[in-house]
Amino acid sequence: MEIVLATTNANKLREFREMLQDMDVTVIGLDAFPGCPEVVEDGVSFAENALKKAAAIARHTGRVTMADDSGLEVDRLGGMPGIYSARYAGPGADDRANNERLLRELDGVPAGGRGAQFTCVIAVVDPRGGQQTVRGTCRGVILTRPRGEHGFGYDPLFLDRETTLTFSEMTPEQKNRVSHRSRAIAELKKMLPSFLEACRKQGRG
Protein backbone atom coordinates (compact mmCIF):
# COMPACT_ATOMS: atom_id res chain seq x y z
CA MET A 1 0.00 0.00 0.00
CA GLU A 2 1.21 3.50 -0.79
CA ILE A 3 1.55 5.95 2.09
CA VAL A 4 2.39 9.61 1.68
CA LEU A 5 5.07 11.10 3.91
CA ALA A 6 4.36 14.80 4.39
CA THR A 7 7.86 16.07 3.70
CA THR A 8 10.10 17.32 0.91
CA ASN A 9 13.19 16.62 3.04
CA ALA A 10 15.22 14.01 1.16
CA ASN A 11 17.08 12.91 4.30
CA LYS A 12 13.88 12.27 6.21
CA LEU A 13 12.27 10.48 3.27
CA ARG A 14 15.32 8.21 2.96
CA GLU A 15 15.25 7.36 6.67
CA PHE A 16 11.55 6.44 6.60
CA ARG A 17 11.98 4.30 3.49
CA GLU A 18 14.95 2.46 4.98
CA MET A 19 13.22 1.74 8.26
CA LEU A 20 9.91 0.65 6.68
CA GLN A 21 11.46 -1.42 3.89
CA ASP A 22 10.48 -4.70 5.56
CA MET A 23 6.77 -3.74 5.48
CA ASP A 24 4.33 -4.04 2.60
CA VAL A 25 4.17 -0.27 2.06
CA THR A 26 5.60 2.20 -0.42
CA VAL A 27 6.52 5.59 1.04
CA ILE A 28 5.96 8.54 -1.31
CA GLY A 29 7.22 12.07 -0.71
CA LEU A 30 5.40 15.32 -1.45
CA ASP A 31 7.37 15.85 -4.65
CA ALA A 32 4.95 13.39 -6.25
CA PHE A 33 1.98 15.68 -5.48
CA PRO A 34 2.35 19.16 -6.99
CA GLY A 35 0.25 21.86 -5.40
CA CYS A 36 0.25 20.48 -1.88
CA PRO A 37 -0.74 23.13 0.66
CA GLU A 38 1.83 24.83 2.83
CA VAL A 39 1.09 23.78 6.38
CA VAL A 40 1.92 26.28 9.12
CA GLU A 41 3.35 24.41 12.10
CA ASP A 42 1.80 26.57 14.80
CA GLY A 43 0.89 23.84 17.27
CA VAL A 44 2.14 23.90 20.85
CA SER A 45 3.50 20.35 20.75
CA PHE A 46 5.18 17.88 18.41
CA ALA A 47 1.94 15.88 18.29
CA GLU A 48 -0.20 18.87 17.28
CA ASN A 49 2.16 19.81 14.48
CA ALA A 50 2.45 16.25 13.17
CA LEU A 51 -1.33 15.75 13.17
CA LYS A 52 -1.94 19.07 11.45
CA LYS A 53 0.51 18.28 8.66
CA ALA A 54 -0.73 14.73 8.14
CA ALA A 55 -4.39 15.77 8.08
CA ALA A 56 -3.85 18.57 5.57
CA ILE A 57 -1.90 16.37 3.17
CA ALA A 58 -4.31 13.44 3.56
CA ARG A 59 -7.17 15.74 2.54
CA HIS A 60 -5.20 17.03 -0.45
CA THR A 61 -3.96 13.67 -1.75
CA GLY A 62 -6.85 11.44 -0.70
CA ARG A 63 -4.31 8.95 0.66
CA VAL A 64 -3.16 7.72 4.04
CA THR A 65 -0.51 10.18 5.16
CA MET A 66 2.25 10.15 7.74
CA ALA A 67 3.89 13.25 9.16
CA ASP A 68 6.40 13.69 11.89
CA ASP A 69 7.52 16.55 14.03
CA SER A 70 10.75 16.21 15.89
CA GLY A 71 13.27 18.31 17.68
CA LEU A 72 15.88 18.68 20.34
CA GLU A 73 14.85 19.32 23.95
CA VAL A 74 17.66 20.58 26.17
CA ASP A 75 17.18 20.18 29.93
CA ARG A 76 19.07 23.35 30.88
CA LEU A 77 16.96 25.39 28.44
CA GLY A 78 13.62 24.18 29.77
CA GLY A 79 13.01 21.92 26.78
CA MET A 80 14.02 24.43 24.16
CA PRO A 81 14.50 24.58 21.23
CA GLY A 82 11.78 21.90 21.10
CA ILE A 83 9.17 22.58 18.42
CA TYR A 84 11.30 25.52 17.28
CA SER A 85 14.35 23.36 16.57
CA ALA A 86 14.39 23.97 12.82
CA ARG A 87 14.17 27.74 13.22
CA TYR A 88 15.93 28.26 16.55
CA ALA A 89 18.23 30.93 15.15
CA GLY A 90 15.34 32.68 13.35
CA PRO A 91 13.18 32.21 10.23
CA GLY A 92 15.14 30.63 7.41
CA ALA A 93 18.01 29.64 9.71
CA ASP A 94 20.27 26.84 8.51
CA ASP A 95 21.77 24.00 10.54
CA ARG A 96 24.98 25.89 11.22
CA ALA A 97 23.18 28.96 12.59
CA ASN A 98 20.96 26.82 14.83
CA ASN A 99 23.95 24.91 16.17
CA GLU A 100 25.87 28.11 16.84
CA ARG A 101 22.98 29.57 18.82
CA LEU A 102 22.66 26.40 20.86
CA LEU A 103 26.36 26.49 21.71
CA ARG A 104 26.08 30.13 22.76
CA GLU A 105 23.11 29.33 25.00
CA LEU A 106 25.11 26.57 26.72
CA ASP A 107 28.43 28.39 26.86
CA GLY A 108 30.14 27.61 30.16
CA VAL A 109 27.63 24.94 31.20
CA PRO A 110 29.51 21.82 32.42
CA ALA A 111 28.92 18.37 30.94
CA GLY A 112 26.68 17.38 33.83
CA GLY A 113 24.25 20.17 32.94
CA ARG A 114 24.10 19.55 29.19
CA GLY A 115 21.57 16.70 29.16
CA ALA A 116 19.12 16.64 26.28
CA GLN A 117 16.87 14.40 24.27
CA PHE A 118 15.72 14.15 20.71
CA THR A 119 11.97 13.55 20.46
CA CYS A 120 9.97 12.42 17.44
CA VAL A 121 6.19 12.14 17.14
CA ILE A 122 4.72 10.48 14.06
CA ALA A 123 1.08 10.97 13.12
CA VAL A 124 -0.82 8.78 10.67
CA VAL A 125 -4.08 10.10 9.24
CA ASP A 126 -6.43 8.56 6.71
CA PRO A 127 -8.41 10.79 4.31
CA ARG A 128 -11.64 10.40 6.31
CA GLY A 129 -10.13 11.51 9.57
CA GLY A 130 -8.94 8.41 11.40
CA GLN A 131 -5.72 9.23 13.18
CA GLN A 132 -3.07 7.91 15.54
CA THR A 133 0.26 9.08 16.94
CA VAL A 134 3.39 7.36 18.25
CA ARG A 135 6.46 8.79 20.01
CA GLY A 136 10.15 7.99 20.32
CA THR A 137 12.96 9.62 22.33
CA CYS A 138 16.73 9.32 22.57
CA ARG A 139 18.69 10.70 25.52
CA GLY A 140 22.13 12.26 25.20
CA VAL A 141 24.43 15.19 25.96
CA ILE A 142 25.18 18.37 24.00
CA LEU A 143 28.90 18.68 23.24
CA THR A 144 30.89 21.92 23.25
CA ARG A 145 31.93 21.49 19.62
CA PRO A 146 30.63 19.48 16.66
CA ARG A 147 31.92 15.98 15.88
CA GLY A 148 31.35 13.85 12.80
CA GLU A 149 30.68 14.23 9.11
CA HIS A 150 27.28 12.62 8.63
CA GLY A 151 23.71 13.54 9.53
CA PHE A 152 22.01 16.91 9.62
CA GLY A 153 20.47 19.38 12.03
CA TYR A 154 21.89 19.09 15.55
CA ASP A 155 23.44 15.67 14.87
CA PRO A 156 27.08 16.88 15.19
CA LEU A 157 26.45 18.18 18.73
CA PHE A 158 24.29 15.39 20.12
CA LEU A 159 26.25 12.62 21.87
CA ASP A 160 24.16 9.47 22.26
CA ARG A 161 24.59 8.02 25.75
CA GLU A 162 24.37 4.39 24.67
CA THR A 163 26.99 4.43 21.92
CA THR A 164 29.11 7.46 23.03
CA LEU A 165 28.99 8.61 19.40
CA THR A 166 27.36 11.72 18.02
CA PHE A 167 24.64 11.15 15.47
CA SER A 168 27.04 12.64 12.90
CA GLU A 169 29.69 10.02 13.73
CA MET A 170 27.27 7.16 13.11
CA THR A 171 26.63 5.43 9.83
CA PRO A 172 23.01 5.60 8.66
CA GLU A 173 22.60 2.00 9.81
CA GLN A 174 23.89 2.79 13.30
CA LYS A 175 21.68 5.85 13.61
CA ASN A 176 18.64 3.90 12.44
CA ARG A 177 19.09 1.55 15.39
CA VAL A 178 19.14 4.16 18.17
CA SER A 179 17.64 7.45 16.99
CA HIS A 180 14.42 9.02 18.25
CA ARG A 181 12.92 8.60 14.78
CA SER A 182 13.85 4.93 14.63
CA ARG A 183 12.19 4.37 18.01
CA ALA A 184 9.05 6.19 16.90
CA ILE A 185 9.02 4.17 13.69
CA ALA A 186 9.38 0.97 15.72
CA GLU A 187 6.16 1.94 17.51
CA LEU A 188 4.62 2.91 14.16
CA LYS A 189 5.35 -0.53 12.74
CA LYS A 190 3.45 -2.12 15.62
CA MET A 191 0.25 -0.17 14.96
CA LEU A 192 0.41 0.42 11.20
CA PRO A 193 -0.85 -2.99 9.98
CA SER A 194 -4.09 -2.75 11.96
CA PHE A 195 -4.52 0.92 11.04
CA LEU A 196 -4.14 0.18 7.32
CA GLU A 197 -6.39 -2.86 7.54
CA ALA A 198 -9.13 -0.69 9.06
CA CYS A 199 -8.67 1.75 6.19
CA ARG A 200 -9.04 -1.04 3.62
CA LYS A 201 -12.16 -2.43 5.26
CA GLN A 202 -13.82 0.95 5.29
CA GLY A 203 -12.74 1.82 1.78
CA ARG A 204 -10.38 4.55 2.92
CA GLY A 205 -7.01 5.60 1.57
C-alpha positions as CSV (number, residue, x, y, z in Angstrom):
1,M,0.0,0.0,0.0
2,E,1.2,3.5,-0.8
3,I,1.6,6.0,2.1
4,V,2.4,9.6,1.7
5,L,5.1,11.1,3.9
6,A,4.4,14.8,4.4
7,T,7.9,16.1,3.7
8,T,10.1,17.3,0.9
9,N,13.2,16.6,3.0
10,A,15.2,14.0,1.2
11,N,17.1,12.9,4.3
12,K,13.9,12.3,6.2
13,L,12.3,10.5,3.3
14,R,15.3,8.2,3.0
15,E,15.2,7.4,6.7
16,F,11.6,6.4,6.6
17,R,12.0,4.3,3.5
18,E,15.0,2.5,5.0
19,M,13.2,1.7,8.3
20,L,9.9,0.7,6.7
21,Q,11.5,-1.4,3.9
22,D,10.5,-4.7,5.6
23,M,6.8,-3.7,5.5
24,D,4.3,-4.0,2.6
25,V,4.2,-0.3,2.1
26,T,5.6,2.2,-0.4
27,V,6.5,5.6,1.0
28,I,6.0,8.5,-1.3
29,G,7.2,12.1,-0.7
30,L,5.4,15.3,-1.4
31,D,7.4,15.9,-4.6
32,A,4.9,13.4,-6.3
33,F,2.0,15.7,-5.5
34,P,2.3,19.2,-7.0
35,G,0.3,21.9,-5.4
36,C,0.3,20.5,-1.9
37,P,-0.7,23.1,0.7
38,E,1.8,24.8,2.8
39,V,1.1,23.8,6.4
40,V,1.9,26.3,9.1
41,E,3.4,24.4,12.1
42,D,1.8,26.6,14.8
43,G,0.9,23.8,17.3
44,V,2.1,23.9,20.8
45,S,3.5,20.4,20.8
46,F,5.2,17.9,18.4
47,A,1.9,15.9,18.3
48,E,-0.2,18.9,17.3
49,N,2.2,19.8,14.5
50,A,2.4,16.2,13.2
51,L,-1.3,15.7,13.2
52,K,-1.9,19.1,11.5
53,K,0.5,18.3,8.7
54,A,-0.7,14.7,8.1
55,A,-4.4,15.8,8.1
56,A,-3.8,18.6,5.6
57,I,-1.9,16.4,3.2
58,A,-4.3,13.4,3.6
59,R,-7.2,15.7,2.5
60,H,-5.2,17.0,-0.4
61,T,-4.0,13.7,-1.7
62,G,-6.9,11.4,-0.7
63,R,-4.3,8.9,0.7
64,V,-3.2,7.7,4.0
65,T,-0.5,10.2,5.2
66,M,2.2,10.2,7.7
67,A,3.9,13.3,9.2
68,D,6.4,13.7,11.9
69,D,7.5,16.5,14.0
70,S,10.7,16.2,15.9
71,G,13.3,18.3,17.7
72,L,15.9,18.7,20.3
73,E,14.8,19.3,23.9
74,V,17.7,20.6,26.2
75,D,17.2,20.2,29.9
76,R,19.1,23.4,30.9
77,L,17.0,25.4,28.4
78,G,13.6,24.2,29.8
79,G,13.0,21.9,26.8
80,M,14.0,24.4,24.2
81,P,14.5,24.6,21.2
82,G,11.8,21.9,21.1
83,I,9.2,22.6,18.4
84,Y,11.3,25.5,17.3
85,S,14.4,23.4,16.6
86,A,14.4,24.0,12.8
87,R,14.2,27.7,13.2
88,Y,15.9,28.3,16.5
89,A,18.2,30.9,15.1
90,G,15.3,32.7,13.4
91,P,13.2,32.2,10.2
92,G,15.1,30.6,7.4
93,A,18.0,29.6,9.7
94,D,20.3,26.8,8.5
95,D,21.8,24.0,10.5
96,R,25.0,25.9,11.2
97,A,23.2,29.0,12.6
98,N,21.0,26.8,14.8
99,N,24.0,24.9,16.2
100,E,25.9,28.1,16.8
101,R,23.0,29.6,18.8
102,L,22.7,26.4,20.9
103,L,26.4,26.5,21.7
104,R,26.1,30.1,22.8
105,E,23.1,29.3,25.0
106,L,25.1,26.6,26.7
107,D,28.4,28.4,26.9
108,G,30.1,27.6,30.2
109,V,27.6,24.9,31.2
110,P,29.5,21.8,32.4
111,A,28.9,18.4,30.9
112,G,26.7,17.4,33.8
113,G,24.2,20.2,32.9
114,R,24.1,19.5,29.2
115,G,21.6,16.7,29.2
116,A,19.1,16.6,26.3
117,Q,16.9,14.4,24.3
118,F,15.7,14.1,20.7
119,T,12.0,13.6,20.5
120,C,10.0,12.4,17.4
121,V,6.2,12.1,17.1
122,I,4.7,10.5,14.1
123,A,1.1,11.0,13.1
124,V,-0.8,8.8,10.7
125,V,-4.1,10.1,9.2
126,D,-6.4,8.6,6.7
127,P,-8.4,10.8,4.3
128,R,-11.6,10.4,6.3
129,G,-10.1,11.5,9.6
130,G,-8.9,8.4,11.4
131,Q,-5.7,9.2,13.2
132,Q,-3.1,7.9,15.5
133,T,0.3,9.1,16.9
134,V,3.4,7.4,18.3
135,R,6.5,8.8,20.0
136,G,10.1,8.0,20.3
137,T,13.0,9.6,22.3
138,C,16.7,9.3,22.6
139,R,18.7,10.7,25.5
140,G,22.1,12.3,25.2
141,V,24.4,15.2,26.0
142,I,25.2,18.4,24.0
143,L,28.9,18.7,23.2
144,T,30.9,21.9,23.3
145,R,31.9,21.5,19.6
146,P,30.6,19.5,16.7
147,R,31.9,16.0,15.9
148,G,31.4,13.8,12.8
149,E,30.7,14.2,9.1
150,H,27.3,12.6,8.6
151,G,23.7,13.5,9.5
152,F,22.0,16.9,9.6
153,G,20.5,19.4,12.0
154,Y,21.9,19.1,15.5
155,D,23.4,15.7,14.9
156,P,27.1,16.9,15.2
157,L,26.5,18.2,18.7
158,F,24.3,15.4,20.1
159,L,26.2,12.6,21.9
160,D,24.2,9.5,22.3
161,R,24.6,8.0,25.7
162,E,24.4,4.4,24.7
163,T,27.0,4.4,21.9
164,T,29.1,7.5,23.0
165,L,29.0,8.6,19.4
166,T,27.4,11.7,18.0
167,F,24.6,11.1,15.5
168,S,27.0,12.6,12.9
169,E,29.7,10.0,13.7
170,M,27.3,7.2,13.1
171,T,26.6,5.4,9.8
172,P,23.0,5.6,8.7
173,E,22.6,2.0,9.8
174,Q,23.9,2.8,13.3
175,K,21.7,5.9,13.6
176,N,18.6,3.9,12.4
177,R,19.1,1.5,15.4
178,V,19.1,4.2,18.2
179,S,17.6,7.4,17.0
180,H,14.4,9.0,18.2
181,R,12.9,8.6,14.8
182,S,13.9,4.9,14.6
183,R,12.2,4.4,18.0
184,A,9.1,6.2,16.9
185,I,9.0,4.2,13.7
186,A,9.4,1.0,15.7
187,E,6.2,1.9,17.5
188,L,4.6,2.9,14.2
189,K,5.4,-0.5,12.7
190,K,3.4,-2.1,15.6
191,M,0.3,-0.2,15.0
192,L,0.4,0.4,11.2
193,P,-0.9,-3.0,10.0
194,S,-4.1,-2.7,12.0
195,F,-4.5,0.9,11.0
196,L,-4.1,0.2,7.3
197,E,-6.4,-2.9,7.5
198,A,-9.1,-0.7,9.1
199,C,-8.7,1.8,6.2
200,R,-9.0,-1.0,3.6
201,K,-12.2,-2.4,5.3
202,Q,-13.8,1.0,5.3
203,G,-12.7,1.8,1.8
204,R,-10.4,4.5,2.9
205,G,-7.0,5.6,1.6
